[in-house]
Amino acid sequence: MGTLFLFHTVMIPYPPRLSLSSMPKPIALPPLSCLRNNGDVNGLHEQRLEGNTNVDMSQSTSDDDQNLKHGDIWQLFREAQQNILYLNKQRLVAIEELNRTNTEKQSLLSKIKKLEAEKLAGAAKDTLSICSELLLRIDSMVLSSMISPGEASELRSLVINHKVSVADVFNVISNKRDSELLGQLRHFSDGSKKNGFHIVHICTEMTPLIRRGSIAPYVTGISRALQRKGHLVEVILPKYACLNLDEVQGLRQVNTEAYSYFNGQLHRNNIWTGVVYGIGVTLIEPLDYPSFFSREMIYGYPDDFERFSYFCRASLDYIVKCGKQPDVLHLHNWETAIVGPLFWDIFANQGLERTRILLTCHGFASQGIEQPDKLALCGLDPLRLHRPDRLQDNTNTQLVNILKGGVVYSNGVVIMSSIHPKNIIVHNLSHGLEPTLNVHRDKLVIAPYGLDKSTWDPSTDYFLPKNFNAENMNGKTVCKVALVQRLGLSEHASIILVGCIFSEGTDLDEKKMKDVILNAKQHNVQFIFVASSESSISNQAVESLQKELKDDNLKFMLAYDEALLNLVFAGSDIILCQSFLDPTDEIPLKALRYGAAPIAVGTDASTNRAIPFDRNFINQDHEATKYSQLIKSTFGNMSLSLAIDEIRSNPSKWKQRITEAMAYDLSWDGECYEVHVEAYSAIKNL
């Protein structure tokens, strides 16, 4: 038997961020010893004593000592092993902490890079912002009687036609008085007719100022798209107490005599103006009814009609007092649909003879059903309007329907629906408005929702390790590798990565999602659950799934992380979504934009068959949007299992589906913009 050596453990220095005082101390060891194969310690031999008795006693003592020493040695071994295990455990903790720190650092650096780029891009005010601020200052000149409405119209034409060098005339808005601006503007002359439309939105929401539904991103998205193409867009909103005013450039209060007729009297308002994303924004604040828009919620109060009809009447009065002559007044849902009757019965002959009305409906579930006599509050004649061909409700003829009035009194109606065709909406989803929509069917057009292409674009996304597009998909492979490395997942090339994005208010079907996951596990699939916003991190269904399903191929990232969210879209092969029908859910659009297949979880896992998102869809292609036809031809009726099978069995066909979807313009500048410009042109030529 060879010599057995016992070495002291070597202490590993503690990495940064670990406190020495918080860690238990390792076990102290005695000095190093060496045992020979005869049991002597340190090579010293016991001398033999003469005499049997002494020898026997010496032998007995030697055996006892030897047993004792062996016991001590094994005890020391066990203690040494405990120390080694302890240090290894602390090393793993340190490595984990270091990885977390590096991840946070990378995320922070990405955000800094993005902010620096945005700062560089916005170092000087863009032309659209300057033009919008200048137009608002012209409004102020009219309201203060400095110029006439006619001259104001001429000055607006100068700005809209870009005949004015806005950089010279309006270099620093806050440092120029109205009189100084007016003097400079009068040096220019109007030479040609404008080419673009002048659109004024009268609405209740706008991103990033206030958002409660699908109206807010739509108003901002389509307005920015229109302005990028040379049209002038303005937005009028109530001045809610909960507005995010930090997003408004050049916010200022305007001295005005714009009134609202309400409950038999004229009421004065505070008017605030500013610019958001280059769009001129006007905020109306009632002085006599301050509680109208100083509430916790935007909608859902018994006096909603009173609140919003007051705002609508004030908006029209403000437009007239400013001498504005927009081509189109753009209304949204029932809350501002009353502008239609107010416009044609009261305001059309006050300098707005060339203005037309467009109404956008984001759905028909809420229509504004009221008692007819309430119409008198804002100055309308109940007897004149409470008729079957005007505002009388189709179901309860004793009441009036404000949304119906908007349809009747508008020159055109845009129905926002990415998937459903016109016929399905009119006959199945109109909630009693089918007779009215059929009468006014020629007014109706369908438009899909869009994405902000400046934010959601894999070819420019600052959070991605490598950018990509439909023509060059190499960057997507890099993003997938970066994603699995960051989350500690297996990096095997054949593994399919499925992202599960849960958004605010997501009603996740826990049982269905569990069935989908268990059914897909046999196909070598990895799942990543992430939150799409800070307000969606407390999803009980997702937390329950996390507790129930323990698997190395499942990762739950419940804390919102913007950089990780973008990387999940870019690195995933498939993105699970609740459906294609929710207008507030942009997940399918983002998935397609980033080269991931959106697959609805409305799938029968037991039969491996997808549940069609619209059973009548197939026969209605002629009335559907181009986007809905794209979805139908790619992923609309595909289950997760079918998608996995095609990725593995027919990769060329799968790649064709992905690149075809990525090449389609899913932004507000795409099909949505085209539909709106056609609608504006049609009603302007009436």
Salt bridges, closest charged atoms under 4 A:
ASP40 OD2 - HIS45 ND1 2.75
GLU97 OE2 - ARG17 NH2 3.14
GLU97 OE1 - ARG100 NH2 2.50
GLU133 OE2 - LYS125 NZ 2.99
ASP139 OD1 - ARG156 NH2 2.74
ASP139 OD2 - LYS324 NZ 2.40
GLU151 OE2 - ARG186 NE 2.63
ASP178 OD1 - ARG137 NE 2.79
GLU180 OE2 - LYS176 NZ 3.79
GLU234 OE2 - HIS198 NE2 2.63
GLU234 OE1 - LYS324 NZ 2.63
ASP288 OD2 - HIS267 ND1 2.78
ASP303 OD2 - ARG295 NH2 2.75
ASP304 OD1 - ARG307 NH1 2.64
GLU306 OE2 - LYS374 NZ 3.33
ASP317 OD2 - LYS321 NZ 3.12
ASP327 OD2 - LYS194 NZ 3.36
ASP327 OD1 - LYS684 NZ 3.05
ASP345 OD2 - ARG384 NH1 2.76
GLU370 OE1 - LYS374 NZ 3.10
ASP389 OD2 - ARG387 NH2 3.36
GLU434 OE2 - HIS427 ND1 2.50
ASP452 OD2 - ARG224 NH1 3.57
ASP457 OD2 - ARG593 NH2 3.51
ASP515 OD2 - LYS511 NZ 3.31
GLU548 OE2 - LYS514 NZ 2.20
ASP551 OD2 - LYS521 NZ 2.89
ASP561 OD2 - ARG486 NH2 2.64
GLU562 OE2 - LYS114 NZ 3.22
ASP573 OD2 - LYS480 NZ 2.79
GLU586 OE1 - LYS590 NZ 3.58
ASP614 OD2 - HIS420 ND1 2.82
ASP621 OD2 - LYS632 NZ 3.42
GLU623 OE2 - ARG441 NH2 2.86
GLU646 OE2 - ARG657 NE 2.56
ASP669 OD1 - ARG228 NH2 2.76
ASP669 OD2 - LYS453 NZ 3.82
GLU674 OE1 - LYS626 NZ 3.99
